[in-house]
Amino acid sequence: MLLAVVLLYVGAVLGVNGIWLIGQARAAEDVERVPAHAAAAAGESADVPSSVGGRGAEPAPARAERSPLLLQNREVAVINIFTGFVGVVIALIFLVQGAVGNNLAAVRGGGLILLFAFTYLWVAFNQYLDAGGRAFGWYCLFVAITAVPAGVYTLQNANGNIALIWLGINWFLWAILWALFWALLALELPIARPTGWLTIFEGVGTAWALGFAVLIGVFSF
């Protein structure tokens, strides 16, 4: 049940982070359409290039700032901190239970939850300080690689349990998503927009839906 709580908020944080990525990509694309001298003079001159709306149109940077998809870094950091904190607390509960009862399954669960909890805390730290994120990108590669055997192990031990089968498939989807984060942040590939959409999709399909289904008793681990 505690894992379902983590998944519920992971769904929320992935959704918000996905919107944030899409908004950042859109803002960057709008700014690139405006020559440097025009961007510097935004608000002082109506001579905006036709490629961004024609003479007299609202400057692209201003339109980007008004978009509901453009979220402020420090605002997004709030949900990342909260979800990371929830993950750390629940992971510690599992780790203590495992240590006291010599329960490897509980220790394993705590360790895997920390993979994600640390992800969101690091994202929040980078957002708050406006850091580049290249080191975080390499951490995402570590998570992506770890997620593959985690998925294999989960499916091998599902024994027909629908929730565990769903969770096992999720591990492979998370591996793909975290690999994209690595490519986006460490390799600096221009894939922010598709990564953002996949982040939203996986937030709903791999985390929120499964977590909510377990919490209302449709499935159980």
ABEGO torsion letter per residue (X at the ends): XAAAAAAAAAAAAAAAAAAAAAAAAAAAAAAAABBAAAAAABGABABBBAAAGEBGBBBAAAAAAABAABBBAAAAAAAAAAAAAAAAAAAAAAAAAAAAAGBAAAAAAAAAAAAAAAAAAAAAAAAAAGBAGAAAAAAAAAAAAAAAAAAAAAAAAAGGBAAAAAAAAAAAAAAAAAAAAAAAAAAGBBAAAAAAAAAAAAAAAAAAAAAAAAAAGABBX
